[in-house]
Each structure stands twice: as C-alpha cells, then as structure tokens.
Amino acid sequence: MISAPHQTYDADIVIIGGGPAGSTVASYIRKFAPELSVLVLEKEKFPREHIGESQLPGISAILHEIGVWDKVEAANFPIKLGASYTWGRNADLWDFDFYPAEEFVDEPRPAQYKGQRLLTAFQVERDRYDDILLRHSESLGATVREETHVREVLRDGDRVTGLRLDDGSVVTGRHYVDASGHVGILRRGMGVESDAPDDLKNVAFWDYWDNAEWAVTIGVGGTRVQVRSLPYGWIWFIPVSPSRASVGLVCP
C-alpha cells in the first residue's frame, strides 16, 4: 500500500483490480472500517473467464470472515478434500488430504461453515467465483468501476499522486492498493524492479471440458486435484462443477 499526499480524494482507498485480491481487500475495509470509502477499478467486465481454480482451506476462513461464505457455497462449487500427485521419474504417487476422505460425509448443500467444512476448500469456476466476490464488495458499500483501465501512475518522487484512466480522467486516493496481479501496475509505474528466475518462467495451456462421461462422478461430493508430471512439465485436472473440469499443461 502506498500513501498519497493529497488532501482531497475521489476515495480513501483506490484499488487497482477487481479479482479475488482486490475484491477481498475492498470487503475487508468496508466491513471493518465502514467509515472509509473504497473505489475498485477493474479493466474487464465481469463475469469473465480466468485461469486458477483450486483453493486451500485457509481461503474458506477468509470467505467466512468477510461474510461471503454463504454466497460462494450456494454456487455449489465442488468441495476439495486434497490432491493426488504422480511425480518424478518413478511416477510415485503422493497424496495429501485436508480432511480424511473416508470420514467425509456428502451432506446436503448449501452447508454452513462448521464441522468438516472448516477443513475443506473449494474448486471454483473463476468467472462465477470472481463475480460473486466483486458483487459482495459492492453490497458492503464499495464502488466498483468495470471496463476502466489504469493507463498511467502519476507520481511525485516516491509518492503516488493519482491514476490516469483510459478516458484521460485522473482518480486520486488517500491510499492505493495494487491488486493487478502479474501486470504490477503500481510496481511498474513506480519503477520498482523485480527479478524472476528463469526456472520459474513457465506458461500454461488450459481449457474446460464439459459434459464428459465421467464428469458427473468426479465433480460431486469430496473431490481431489489430479496432478501428473511429465519430462517437460506437468498436467493438472481439476473438477470445477458437477459437469465441468479444468485441464491444463504447464511447461517452460
């Protein structure tokens, strides 16, 4: 978070990006400091498809804390119990579980955040999931401007003085939050260097598979992520709805 020296502002907090990071920050601020005004600037129109679907149990605790658990649970995303990896030259099988599969009860949904659900996670379709989070921040009083692209970070030394939008207008805030992901709008605008090791520079090719014969059996109840290593990368398989799976290949 970078403070700005202005005395008059369009909002107390200006957030660049309306994905899970930006919408979660907005919801936290509006819930626990409702006296602060929050403006979220998102370049796209939601809902929109986006890569990244498999979560960890700690995220469920955050969803509960900001008051959006019931909305996410009502979307009927598959429940994640853990993952299975076939990894290495010997194709060894590695399993990890958040909650023992043999003890998991396939209870009616939507369910409350208690009992076994404290230790499970979600597999989500990002278009629906991100839209739920962004609309929740709006319901708490955040102002959301979609299809609004930040073109330039205005600065005075090491201070942000405003954000120039694609229509030429300037937005100012008491504080700014960069939730633009790998784009790093504030980081780049402020000239902050980053070093990405070549070994970590990978690319993912992915798509959704709908209504495959096995989909109705893998997308319900307690589900697992399947990961398989290859000599040149690895493949993921993630059930994200009762009839849809995300399949991707990661390689250098």
Secondary structure as GFF3:
##gff-version 3
##sequence-region A 1 252
A	DSSP	beta_strand	2	3	.	.	.	ID=ss1
A	DSSP	beta_strand	11	16	.	.	.	ID=ss2
A	DSSP	alpha_helix	20	32	.	.	.	ID=ss3
A	DSSP	beta_strand	38	41	.	.	.	ID=ss4
A	DSSP	alpha_helix	57	65	.	.	.	ID=ss5
A	DSSP	alpha_helix	69	74	.	.	.	ID=ss6
A	DSSP	beta_strand	79	87	.	.	.	ID=ss7
A	DSSP	beta_strand	92	97	.	.	.	ID=ss8
A	DSSP	three_ten_helix	101	103	.	.	.	ID=ss9
A	DSSP	three_ten_helix	115	119	.	.	.	ID=ss10
A	DSSP	beta_strand	121	122	.	.	.	ID=ss11
A	DSSP	alpha_helix	126	139	.	.	.	ID=ss12
A	DSSP	beta_strand	143	145	.	.	.	ID=ss13
A	DSSP	beta_strand	150	156	.	.	.	ID=ss14
A	DSSP	beta_strand	159	165	.	.	.	ID=ss15
A	DSSP	beta_strand	170	171	.	.	.	ID=ss16
A	DSSP	beta_strand	173	178	.	.	.	ID=ss17
A	DSSP	three_ten_helix	181	183	.	.	.	ID=ss18
A	DSSP	alpha_helix	185	189	.	.	.	ID=ss19
A	DSSP	three_ten_helix	198	200	.	.	.	ID=ss20
A	DSSP	beta_strand	203	210	.	.	.	ID=ss21
A	DSSP	alpha_helix	215	218	.	.	.	ID=ss22
A	DSSP	beta_strand	222	230	.	.	.	ID=ss23
A	DSSP	beta_strand	233	241	.	.	.	ID=ss24
A	DSSP	beta_strand	244	251	.	.	.	ID=ss25
###
